[in-house]
């Protein structure tokens, strides 16, 4: 994609060109090249989010077809998250050791293969095993999306472009619910049960994206950290030539003040100095946000059936509510680089708490759909803000590992969540589930307000 002749790295003011890669990328004007890479990477988020919310759809559909009890339905949702927990820990750490691009290839290939096999599962036991393995492959996808884009995008548009990437991705959420509503238990397409086509669709789409991603370059920031300065320089020069050609203007000079050498960072650095506070803050955040964010999306179809609606009606109402995900993501675009990330995270989290309470107590159909929709709108302003924020608070040599390990805690929480939430739902009702969620979101706001650093508009190296 950016492969050109490899010159010997220059020195300007005694600083190797490889050390200037970050400043050279940051000062570039936004271009078609940046938009293309955002699209190709952002489509990957579609399959991660499709898979995450597919668990709730499958639990609602298979509960009737396979006569699943509360525990079995919980495992249908939890199996994929358990795989993502393991995958996020392993693949995100490997991405700091072996490269962003290589892990992009590994994770989608594994997801595509095991998702396709899941479509042929003969019983609940095989389905759970294969859902775990497909989650394992997909575990680091969002971590890699965040890390990769943050390391390429100019700082002036970093927030907006990552928000655009997630807007593409969040179309997968209503798609999963709408397809589920069309392909409910008992409905067949070409003689095959409808729910199996949901898994086939994800597998084939991810396989196609795998081919598109083969053209992605490795991150110059990562290459610099690993001493591969000539390679980093070659990639940056290729990007500069493309951007200059597309913009038709001379590129701005690289400010010497922004030249900050990157270095390898041992994993233990997460627990020392300023990073210890950031790590504690982000681990707490990831555990708490899971309940408020993924709790609604993964449990909504089950909650609606518990309110007395049919499976078909529940999936339709969930699909209408889930339309707020891409809309909320789009609404975040003009906000995310204008409002400090911490402030935007806190404001949208409070909106989620309020709308979740209203959804939990709602009885009328219009209220269920309206407050569900508003909840998902707030959720994706929140989600885009925190996905950008987490890329900015750790250095390049540690970025993927630190984000991935914290992110894996959200997946572990997601494993436990269905068992707790469905038990509370059965015993106390939907209002109790969402009241507890609201309390945890308030605690999240305090965590970010007290421990989170400012980051908006600053270079990754300076933060």
C-alpha positions in Angstrom: 0.0 0.0 0.0 2.9 2.4 0.8 5.9 0.3 -0.4 8.5 2.5 -2.2 12.3 2.5 -2.5 14.0 2.4 0.9 16.5 5.2 1.4 19.0 5.4 4.3 17.5 7.3 7.2 18.5 10.9 7.3 19.4 12.9 10.4 18.0 16.3 11.1 19.4 18.1 14.1 21.1 14.9 15.2 17.8 13.0 15.4 17.3 9.8 13.3 14.4 10.0 10.9 12.8 7.0 12.5 12.4 9.0 15.7 10.6 11.6 13.7 8.0 9.2 12.3 5.3 10.2 14.8 5.8 13.9 14.2 5.8 13.4 10.4 2.5 11.5 10.6 0.9 14.0 13.0 1.5 17.0 10.9 0.0 15.5 7.7 -3.3 17.1 6.5 -6.3 14.7 6.4 -6.5 13.0 3.0 -8.3 10.3 1.0 -5.5 7.9 2.1 -6.5 8.5 5.8 -10.2 8.0 5.0 -9.5 4.7 3.1 -7.4 3.2 5.9 -10.1 4.3 8.4 -12.8 2.5 6.4 -10.8 -0.7 5.9 -9.8 -0.9 9.6 -13.2 0.3 10.8 -15.1 -2.5 8.9 -13.4 -4.9 11.2 -15.2 -3.4 14.2 -18.5 -4.4 12.4 -17.7 -8.1 12.9 -16.5 -7.7 16.5 -19.7 -5.8 17.4 -21.9 -8.1 15.3 -20.5 -11.1 17.2 -20.9 -9.5 20.6 -24.5 -8.7 20.2 -25.2 -11.9 18.3 -25.0 -13.8 21.7 -28.2 -12.2 22.9 -30.0 -12.9 19.6 -28.9 -16.6 19.7 -29.9 -17.0 23.3 -33.4 -15.7 22.6 -33.8 -17.8 19.4 -32.3 -21.1 20.7 -34.1 -20.9 24.1 -37.3 -22.0 22.2 -35.7 -24.3 19.6 -33.4 -26.2 22.0 -35.5 -25.7 25.2 -32.7 -23.9 27.0 -32.9 -23.0 30.7 -31.5 -19.9 32.3 -28.0 -21.3 32.8 -27.8 -22.6 29.2 -29.0 -19.2 27.8 -26.3 -17.5 30.0 -23.6 -19.7 28.5 -24.7 -19.0 24.9 -24.0 -15.3 25.7 -20.9 -15.9 27.9 -19.0 -18.4 25.7 -18.0 -15.8 23.1 -17.0 -13.3 25.8 -14.9 -15.9 27.5 -13.0 -16.5 24.3 -12.6 -12.8 23.8 -11.1 -12.5 27.4 -8.4 -15.0 26.5 -7.8 -13.6 23.0 -7.6 -10.0 24.2 -4.9 -10.9 26.7 -2.8 -13.1 24.3 -3.2 -11.3 20.9 -2.9 -7.8 22.2 0.4 -8.6 24.0 1.6 -10.3 20.8 0.7 -7.2 18.8 3.2 -5.2 20.9 5.8 -8.0 20.3 5.1 -9.1 16.7 3.4 -6.2 15.1 -0.1 -4.7 14.6 -0.6 -5.9 11.0 0.4 -9.5 11.7 -2.2 -9.8 14.5 -4.8 -8.3 12.3 -4.3 -11.2 9.9 -4.3 -13.8 12.7 -7.4 -12.7 14.6 -9.8 -12.4 11.7 -8.6 -15.7 10.1 -9.3 -17.5 13.4 -12.7 -15.8 13.9 -13.8 -16.5 10.3 -12.9 -20.2 10.5 -14.5 -21.0 13.9 -17.6 -18.9 13.2 -18.2 -20.9 10.1 -17.8 -24.1 12.0 -20.3 -22.8 14.7 -22.9 -22.7 12.0 -22.8 -26.5 11.8 -22.9 -27.1 15.5 -25.2 -30.2 16.1 -26.0 -29.3 19.8 -25.5 -26.8 22.5 -22.2 -28.3 23.7 -20.5 -28.0 20.3 -21.9 -24.5 19.8 -20.5 -23.3 23.1 -17.0 -24.7 22.3 -17.0 -23.1 18.8 -18.3 -19.8 20.1 -15.5 -19.7 22.6 -12.9 -20.4 19.8 -14.4 -17.7 17.5 -14.3 -15.3 20.4 -10.7 -16.2 21.0 -9.9 -15.1 17.4 -11.8 -11.9 17.7 -10.6 -10.9 21.2 -8.1 -8.3 20.2 -10.0 -6.8 17.2 -11.2 -3.6 18.8 -7.9 -3.2 20.6 -6.1 -3.4 17.3 -8.5 -1.1 15.6 -7.9 1.6 18.2 -4.2 1.1 18.4 -3.6 0.9 14.6 -5.7 4.0 13.7 -4.3 6.1 16.6 -0.7 5.4 15.4 -1.5 6.5 11.8 -4.0 9.3 12.1 -2.9 13.0 12.5 -3.7 14.2 16.0 -6.0 17.0 14.8 -8.5 14.4 13.4 -7.6 11.3 15.5 -10.8 11.4 17.5 -13.2 12.2 14.6 -11.7 9.5 12.3 -11.8 6.8 14.9 -15.4 7.8 15.6 -16.1 7.3 11.9 -14.5 3.9 12.0 -16.8 2.8 14.8 -19.8 4.3 13.0 -19.2 1.7 10.3 -18.7 -0.9 12.9 -21.9 -0.2 14.9 -24.1 -0.9 11.9 -23.4 -4.5 12.8 -25.5 -4.3 15.9 -29.0 -3.6 14.4 -28.0 -5.9 11.5 -27.6 -8.8 14.0 -30.9 -8.0 15.6 -32.8 -7.5 12.3 -31.4 -10.7 10.8 -32.3 -12.5 14.0 -35.9 -11.2 13.8 -36.1 -12.5 10.3 -34.4 -15.8 11.0 -36.0 -16.9 14.2 -36.5 -20.5 15.4 -38.2 -22.8 12.9 -37.5 -20.5 9.8 -35.3 -22.1 7.2 -33.4 -20.7 4.2 -32.4 -23.2 1.5 -33.2 -26.0 4.0 -30.9 -24.6 6.7 -32.1 -23.2 10.0 -32.1 -19.4 10.0 -29.9 -18.9 13.1 -27.1 -20.8 11.4 -27.0 -18.3 8.5 -26.3 -15.5 11.1 -23.0 -17.3 11.9 -22.2 -18.0 8.2 -22.7 -14.3 7.3 -20.2 -13.2 10.0 -17.6 -15.8 8.8 -17.8 -15.0 5.1 -17.8 -11.2 5.7 -14.7 -11.5 7.9 -13.0 -13.7 5.3 -13.5 -11.0 2.7 -12.2 -8.3 5.0 -9.1 -10.4 5.5 -8.3 -10.0 1.9 -8.7 -6.2 2.0 -6.4 -5.9 5.0 -3.5 -7.7 3.3 -2.6 -4.3 1.8 -2.3 -2.5 5.2 1.2 -1.3 6.1 2.8 -1.9 9.5 2.7 0.9 12.0 5.8 3.2 11.7 5.5 4.0 15.4 5.8 0.3 16.2 8.6 -0.2 13.8 10.6 2.7 15.4 10.1 1.2 18.9 11.6 -2.1 17.6 14.6 -0.4 15.9 13.4 -0.9 12.3 13.9 2.8 11.4 14.6 2.3 7.7 11.4 0.4 7.3 9.4 3.0 9.3 11.0 5.8 7.2 10.1 4.0 3.9 6.4 3.6 5.0 6.2 7.2 6.2 7.7 8.5 2.9 5.2 6.5 0.9 2.3 8.0 3.0 3.7 11.5 2.6 4.0 11.1 -1.2 0.4 9.9 -1.4 -1.0 12.7 0.8 1.0 15.3 -1.1 -0.3 13.9 -4.4 -3.9 13.8 -3.2 -3.9 17.2 -1.6 -1.9 18.9 -4.4 0.0 21.0 -1.9 3.4 21.1 -0.2 3.3 19.3 3.2 3.9 21.3 6.4 7.4 21.1 7.9 8.0 18.8 10.9 8.3 20.8 14.1 11.4 19.9 16.0 9.6 20.3 19.3 7.4 17.4 18.4 10.3 15.0 17.8 10.1 12.6 20.8 12.1 9.3 20.6 10.0 6.2 21.3 11.4 3.2 23.1 10.5 -0.3 24.1 8.5 -0.4 27.3 8.5 -3.5 29.6 5.0 -4.7 30.5 5.8 -4.0 34.2 5.9 -0.3 33.4 2.1 -0.3 33.6 2.4 -0.5 37.4 5.1 2.2 37.9 5.0 6.0 38.2 2.1 7.8 36.4 1.2 4.7 34.5 0.2 2.9 37.7 -2.5 5.4 38.3 -3.7 5.2 34.7 -3.7 1.4 34.8 -5.8 1.4 38.0 -8.2 3.9 36.5 -8.6 2.0 33.3 -9.0 -1.4 34.8 -11.8 -0.1 37.0 -13.4 1.7 34.1 -13.4 -1.5 31.9 -15.1 -3.6 34.6 -17.8 -0.9 35.2 -18.5 0.1 31.6 -19.2 -3.5 30.7 -22.4 -3.6 32.8 -23.8 -0.4 31.5 -22.8 -0.8 27.9 -22.7 -4.5 26.9 -25.3 -5.4 29.5 -28.0 -3.7 27.5 -27.0 -4.9 24.1 -26.3 -8.5 25.0 -29.3 -8.9 27.3 -32.0 -6.7 25.6 -33.7 -9.5 23.7 -33.9 -11.7 26.8 -35.1 -8.8 29.0 -37.9 -8.1 26.4 -39.0 -11.7 26.4 -39.1 -11.5 30.2 -41.4 -8.5 29.9 -43.9 -10.8 28.1 -43.1 -10.1 24.4 -42.7 -12.9 21.9 -39.2 -13.8 20.5 -40.0 -12.2 17.2 -41.4 -9.0 18.7 -38.5 -8.8 21.2 -35.9 -9.0 18.4 -37.8 -6.4 16.4 -38.0 -4.0 19.3 -34.3 -4.6 20.1 -33.4 -4.0 16.5 -35.2 -0.6 16.6 -33.4 0.3 19.8 -30.1 -0.8 18.4 -30.4 1.7 15.5 -29.2 4.2 18.1 -25.8 2.6 18.0 -24.6 3.8 14.6 -26.6 7.1 15.0 -25.0 7.8 18.4 -21.6 7.0 16.9 -22.2 9.5 14.0 -23.4 12.1 16.5 -20.1 11.8 18.4 -18.0 12.8 15.3 -18.5 16.5 15.6 -18.1 16.4 19.4 -15.2 14.2 20.0 -12.3 16.6 19.1 -14.1 19.6 20.5 -14.9 18.4 24.0 -12.3 17.0 26.4 -12.5 13.2 26.3 -13.0 12.8 30.0 -15.9 15.3 30.0 -17.6 13.6 27.1 -17.2 10.1 28.7 -18.8 11.3 32.0 -21.7 13.2 30.4 -22.6 10.3 28.1 -22.3 7.7 30.9 -24.8 9.7 33.0 -27.1 9.8 30.0 -26.8 6.0 29.8 -27.7 5.6 33.5 -30.8 7.7 33.1 -32.1 6.1 29.9 -31.3 2.6 31.3 -33.5 3.3 34.4 -36.3 4.5 32.1 -36.0 1.4 29.9 -36.0 -0.9 32.9 -39.3 0.6 34.3 -41.0 1.0 30.9 -44.1 -1.1 30.1 -45.6 0.5 27.0 -44.0 -0.5 23.7 -43.3 3.0 22.6 -41.5 3.7 25.9 -39.4 0.5 25.6 -38.3 1.4 22.0 -37.8 5.1 22.7 -35.7 4.7 25.9 -33.8 1.8 24.4 -33.0 3.9 21.4 -31.9 6.9 23.5 -29.8 4.6 25.7 -27.9 3.3 22.6 -27.4 6.8 21.3 -25.7 7.8 24.6 -23.8 4.5 24.6 -22.0 5.2 21.4 -21.0 8.7 22.2 -19.6 7.1 25.3 -18.0 4.2 23.5 -16.3 6.3 20.8 -14.9 8.7 23.4 -13.4 6.0 25.5 -12.0 4.1 22.5 -10.1 7.2 21.5 -9.1 8.0 25.1 -7.6 4.6 25.8 -5.2 4.9 22.9 -3.9 8.2 24.2 -2.9 7.4 27.8 -0.3 4.7 27.2 3.0 4.8 25.1 3.5 3.0 21.7 5.7 0.3 23.2 3.0 -0.6 25.7 -0.2 0.6 24.0 -1.7 -2.6 22.7 -0.7 -4.7 25.8 -2.1 -2.1 28.3 -5.3 -1.6 26.4 -5.8 -5.3 25.7 -5.2 -6.5 29.2 -7.7 -3.8 30.5 -10.1 -4.7 27.7 -9.9 -8.4 28.6 -11.3 -7.5 32.1 -14.4 -6.2 30.3 -14.7 -9.5 28.6 -14.3 -11.4 31.8 -17.0 -9.3 33.4 -19.2 -10.0 30.3 -18.8 -13.8 31.1 -20.1 -13.3 34.6 -22.7 -10.7 33.7 -25.4 -13.0 32.1 -25.4 -15.4 35.1 -25.9 -12.5 37.6 -28.2 -10.4 35.4 -30.5 -13.2 34.3 -30.8 -14.4 37.9 -31.7 -10.8 39.1 -34.1 -10.5 36.1 -35.9 -13.7 37.0 -36.1 -12.9 40.7 -36.5 -9.1 40.8 -37.4 -7.9 37.2 -35.9 -5.6 34.6 -36.1 -2.5 36.9 -33.7 -4.0 39.4 -31.2 -5.0 36.6 -31.0 -1.4 35.2 -31.1 0.2 38.7 -27.9 -1.7 39.5 -26.4 -0.7 36.2 -27.1 3.0 36.8 -25.3 2.9 40.2 -22.2 1.4 38.6 -22.2 4.0 35.8 -22.1 6.7 38.5 -19.1 5.0 40.1 -17.4 5.0 36.6 -17.9 8.7 36.3 -16.1 9.3 39.6 -13.3 7.0 38.6 -12.6 8.9 35.4 -13.1 12.4 36.9 -10.6 11.7 39.8 -7.9 9.6 38.1 -8.1 10.2 34.3 -5.6 12.6 32.6 -6.5 15.2 29.9 -5.7 14.2 26.3 -7.7 16.0 23.7 -5.6 17.6 20.9 -2.3 16.5 22.2 0.3 14.2 20.5 0.4 10.6 21.7 4.0 11.0 22.7 3.4 14.1 24.7 0.4 12.7 26.7 
